[in-house]
Amino acid sequence: MRSRNLIIGGVLSALVIAAALISFLWTPYDVTQMNIPAKLQTPNGTHWLGTDHFGRDIFSMIMVGARTSIAVALVAVGIGMGVGVPLGLAAAARQGSLLDEVIMRGNDLVFAFPSLVIAILITAVFGPGAVNAIIAIGIFNIPVFARLTRGAALPLWQREFIMAARVAGKGVSRISIEHILPNVTNLLIVQGTIQFSLGILAEAGLSYVGLGAQPPLPSWGRMLADAQTMVNFAPHLALIPGGAIILTVLGLNLMGDGLRDLLDPRIRVERT
């Protein structure tokens, strides 16, 4: 309870996740149903956050959009961790070898192409969609986790308990899994929350330019794109999805900062 960031971030993140989970079972209105006579209503008792230019309920779209953003970001982070962490462990275990050089230069190559460029390349071949957004963001996450894992693992290979494991006859792969990975998990958890928030931003950006989730599936980024020509007379169309993105990213970043304070033993020692 000492970490306000963790508490505030956890509450904000929990609210967004709760809205996404509830949307599987209930939303105030059907997000695929248009009601032209009720279009562009401001927030009122019937439509709590108003309606868009097609008369769809914005509160319902925000709920379903949260589900879309969380799903894309979560799977993309899973891809990044699932591929990047083993690569980072392998590079650290073979420091200075050809394998280490190939992995790190491959990371540099991926970093040279932002997720938006990768998404455009994928879209040109397979077409736009949420799956392609997941692949693009996931590919961009791989070198992030690979570099973090390698950087955290390299000092551990010089520690006494690793030397003892080698003397005991354990191989490189077994040491990486049994001794190195548990000691870098805290860093991976914190980085995972940060990449999760960046994944939500990336999904919104891809949807904004038409490369993310496609209609009729709501997306916060596409809601912003649809609202850009109506800001003067219906500002709530942009403020509400923009606010949802800001609060979600803020909550995840605060939670990541709080987790870092909680899990970093050096910070705990300083506080005591």
N, C-alpha and C positions, 0 to 999 in steps of 0.2 A: 504493500500500500504506500510505500515511500515514493514510488515513481508516478507522478501525476501524468506524465506522457503516456505511460502504459495504460493507465485507467481511462484517460480521455480517448486515446486511440482505440482501446478495446471496445469502449461503448459505441463509438462512431462506426467501427467496423462491424460490430454485432448488429447494429440497426440495419445496415446495408445488407448483411447476410440474411437477417431475418426477413427483410422485405423480399429478397430473392427467393427464399424458401417458401414463404407464404404464397408467392405468385404462382407456384406450381398447383396450389389448391384453390386459391381465390384471388380475384382482382375485382374492384368495384364495377368495372365495365369490361366488355370484350375489346381487346386492343386491335382486333382486325375489323371491327364493325365501325363504319363511317356514319356520321349523323350530321349532314351538311347544314341543316337549320340551326344546329347548336354550335357551329364553328366559332373559333376565336373568342370564346367566353373567358372572362377573367375569373380568378378563383372565387367560388361561391359555395353555398351549402350543398348544391347538387354535385358539382364537380369541384372537389377540394382544391385542386391546383389549376383549374380551368380546362379548356379544350384547345386542340390545335386547329389548323386550317381545314382539316377534314372532319372536325367535330369529335375526334377521339379524345377520351379522357386522359389527361396528361399524368395524373397520379398512377393510373394503371400502367401507362407506358413506362413510367419511371421504375415501377416495381419489376416489370418484365425486362426492361433494359438493364437493371442491376443483375438479373440472372444471366443475361448475355455477357456482360462485361466480366463478371466473376468467373464464368465458365471458360471464356477465352483466356483470361489472364492466368487462371489456375492451371489449365492444361499446358499453356505455354511455359510457365515456370517449371512444371513437372518435366517437360521435355528438356529444358535447360539444365535442370539438376540431374536428371537421369542420364544424360549424355556428358555434360560438362564435368561433373564430379569424378566419374571414373577416369576421364581423360586427364584431369588435374592430378589425381592420385598416381596415375601411370607416369606422367611427366616428372613428378617429384621423385618417384622411386628410381627413375632412370635419368637423373639429372646429368646434363651434359652429353647425353647419348643422341643418336640419330632420331630416336623416337621422341625424345623431349623437344628437339629442334623442329621436327615435323609438326607436332601438336601446337607448339607456340606460334610457328609461322602460319599455320592454319587458322589459329585464333586471330592473328593480325589481318589475315585476308577477310575473315567474316566481319571484323570491326570496320573494315574499309567500306562496307556496304550497310548503311542504316536499314532498320526494319522496313521503312517505307519503300526504299528501293528494292529490297528483297521481295516485298509484297507485290510491287508492280511487275517484277519479273515473273513471279509465280502466277499472278493474275493473267498476264499475257498468254500463259500456256494453259492454265486450268480454269480461268474465269474467276470473278470476285466471289467472296463468301466467307463465312465465319471460319470454316476449316482452313482456308488458305491464310487467313489472318493469324490463326493459331500457329501454323507452320512457320510463317514469317517471324513472328515474335519469339517463338521457341528457338529458332535457329540463332537469332540475335542474342538469346540468353545463354547459349552454350559457352561461348568464350568468356562470359562474365564469371560463371561458376568454375570454369576450368582454371582461369587465372587466379581466382580467389583460393581455390583448393590447393593449387600448386604453391602459391605464396605462403599459405598457412602451414602446409605440410613440410616444406623444405627445412625449416629449423628443427622440426620434430625428429627428423632422421639423424640428427646429431646428438639426441638426448640419450641418457644412460639406459632408460628402459627399452629403447629400441635396440641398442647394442646388446642388451641382455636377451632380447627376443631372438636376435640373430645367433647369439651363442647357443641358445636353446634349440637351434636348428629350424626355425621358422623361415619360410620363404618370403620373398618380397610381396607377393600378392596377399598372403595371409597376414603379414605385418600391416599392410595398408588397410585391410578390412578390420582387423581386430584391434589395432592400436592407433593408427593414424586417423582413420575416419571418425571414431568417437571423440577425438580431441579437436576436431575441426567442425563438429556438428553445430556447436553454438554459433559460430560465424556463419554457417550456411543457413541456419534458421533466420538470423537477422537479415542477411542478404536476401533471403527468399521473400520476406515481407516487403523489402524495398523493391525488388524486381516485380513483385505482385502489383504494387501500386503503379510502377512504370508500365506494366502490362496493360492495366486499365487505361492509362493515358494513351498508350500506343493503339489499343483497340478503338478508342474514341477517335483518334486521329485518322486511322485507316477507314473507319466508317464515315467520317466527315468527308473524305475524298471519294467515297463510294466503293472502297475496296474491302470493307468489313462485312458484317452481317447485312443480309439483303432483306427488303420488304417481303412479307408483312411483319417480319420479326423486328420489334423495336430495338433501337440502339441509341444510347445517349449521344454519340458522335453524329449520327444521322439526324437526330432531333435538332442539334445545333445547326447542321447544314440547312435543314428545311426552314429554320427560323431566321436565317441571316438576312433575308429580304423583307422580313416583317417586324424588325426590331423597333421601328419608329412607332407603329401603332399597336403592337402586341409584344412588348418586351419580355413578358413572362415566358414566352416560348423559348427564349434563349437563356434567361436567368435561371429557370428551374433545372434543366439538364446540366447547365454549366455549374450550378451550385452543387448538384449531386456529384459531379466529377470531383469538384474541389474538396468537398467534405469526405468523400471516400478516400481520395489520395492522401489528404491530410491525416485522416484516422489511421491509415496503414503506416504512414511515415512516423507518426507519433508512437504507434505500437512497436515499430521496429526499433526506434530510439530507446523506448522503455525496455524492450527485451535485451538490447545491448547492455544497458545499465544493470539489468538483473542477472544476465548470464556471464558478464565479464568479471572474472575473479579479481582482477586488479582494481576495478572500480569498487567492488564490495569491500576490499581491504582498506581502500582510502576512506570509505564511509565509516568503517568501524574504528 
